[in-house]
Amino acid sequence: MLWKILFVVLVGVVFALSTFWNVDVLDSRAVKGIVMAFLLGVYCTIVFLGTSEKKRTLSHATQIFLGVLLAITYAVILDASPGGFALAIILGLILGYYADKWVEYVSLP
């Protein structure tokens, strides 16, 4: 279990570092982008590890919950309006519901 957690964090760091290398000036927008890339890398890795085995270890409800959590976190980072939060919840539901389908196509930088 510890190795999976370390792997998830490592992939998140790789996503964040690949975003950082393309940044000329480190300002608040760049930091937000790096944090968002880290969170996306962590989310994709959790979904991939939880759904890639023959016996699924990540329930569909948990997958949807994590998608909504990621979308709401993005809305908080981007200082979204209340309408933006509603949109984030809807997009998070869609993201989480179909995550095991689309995460296969995400590749490391």
C-alpha positions as CSV (number, residue, x, y, z in Angstrom):
1,M,0.0,0.0,0.0
2,L,2.8,2.4,0.8
3,W,4.4,1.8,-2.6
4,K,1.1,2.8,-4.3
5,I,0.9,6.0,-2.3
6,L,4.5,6.9,-3.2
7,F,3.9,6.0,-6.8
8,V,0.8,8.3,-6.9
9,V,2.8,11.2,-5.4
10,L,5.7,10.6,-7.8
11,V,3.4,10.7,-10.9
12,G,1.9,13.9,-9.5
13,V,5.3,15.4,-9.1
14,V,6.3,14.4,-12.7
15,F,3.1,16.1,-14.0
16,A,3.9,19.2,-12.0
17,L,7.6,19.3,-13.0
18,S,6.7,18.9,-16.7
19,T,4.4,22.0,-16.3
20,F,7.1,23.9,-14.4
21,W,9.8,23.5,-17.1
22,N,7.6,25.4,-19.6
23,V,7.2,28.4,-17.3
24,D,9.3,31.5,-17.9
25,V,8.2,33.5,-14.9
26,L,7.1,31.9,-11.6
27,D,4.0,33.9,-10.6
28,S,0.7,33.0,-8.9
29,R,-0.8,31.8,-12.2
30,A,2.1,29.5,-12.8
31,V,1.9,28.1,-9.3
32,K,-1.8,27.5,-9.7
33,G,-1.1,25.7,-13.0
34,I,1.6,23.5,-11.4
35,V,-0.7,22.6,-8.5
36,M,-3.5,21.7,-10.9
37,A,-1.1,19.6,-12.9
38,F,0.0,17.8,-9.8
39,L,-3.6,17.1,-8.7
40,L,-4.5,15.8,-12.2
41,G,-1.5,13.5,-12.2
42,V,-2.5,12.2,-8.7
43,Y,-6.1,11.7,-9.8
44,C,-5.2,9.9,-13.0
45,T,-2.8,7.6,-11.2
46,I,-5.4,6.7,-8.5
47,V,-8.0,5.9,-11.1
48,F,-5.5,3.9,-13.2
49,L,-4.2,1.9,-10.3
50,G,-7.7,1.3,-9.0
51,T,-9.2,0.1,-12.3
52,S,-6.4,-1.5,-14.2
53,E,-6.3,-4.8,-12.3
54,K,-8.5,-7.8,-13.1
55,K,-10.3,-7.2,-9.8
56,R,-11.4,-3.6,-9.6
57,T,-10.2,-2.1,-6.3
58,L,-11.8,1.4,-6.8
59,S,-15.5,1.5,-6.6
60,H,-17.5,3.5,-9.2
61,A,-18.9,5.7,-6.4
62,T,-15.4,6.5,-5.1
63,Q,-14.3,7.2,-8.7
64,I,-17.1,9.7,-9.1
65,F,-16.5,11.2,-5.7
66,L,-12.8,11.8,-6.6
67,G,-13.8,13.4,-9.9
68,V,-16.1,15.8,-8.2
69,L,-13.5,16.5,-5.5
70,L,-10.9,17.3,-8.2
71,A,-13.3,19.6,-10.1
72,I,-14.3,21.5,-6.9
73,T,-10.6,21.8,-6.0
74,Y,-9.9,23.3,-9.4
75,A,-12.9,25.7,-8.9
76,V,-11.4,26.8,-5.5
77,I,-7.9,27.3,-7.0
78,L,-9.4,29.4,-9.9
79,D,-11.7,31.5,-7.5
80,A,-14.8,30.4,-9.4
81,S,-18.2,32.1,-9.0
82,P,-21.1,30.1,-7.6
83,G,-22.1,29.2,-11.1
84,G,-18.6,28.0,-11.7
85,F,-18.9,25.7,-8.7
86,A,-22.1,24.3,-10.0
87,L,-20.4,23.7,-13.4
88,A,-17.5,22.1,-11.6
89,I,-19.8,19.7,-9.8
90,I,-21.5,18.7,-13.1
91,L,-18.2,18.3,-14.9
92,G,-16.7,16.4,-11.9
93,L,-19.6,13.9,-12.1
94,I,-19.0,13.4,-15.8
95,L,-15.2,13.2,-15.2
96,G,-15.6,10.6,-12.5
97,Y,-18.2,8.5,-14.2
98,Y,-16.1,8.0,-17.3
99,A,-12.7,8.2,-15.7
100,D,-11.8,4.5,-16.2
101,K,-12.5,4.9,-19.9
102,W,-10.5,8.1,-20.6
103,V,-7.6,7.6,-18.1
104,E,-6.2,4.8,-20.4
105,Y,-5.3,7.5,-22.9
106,V,-3.4,9.8,-20.5
107,S,0.3,9.5,-21.0
108,L,3.2,10.7,-19.0
109,P,5.0,13.7,-20.3
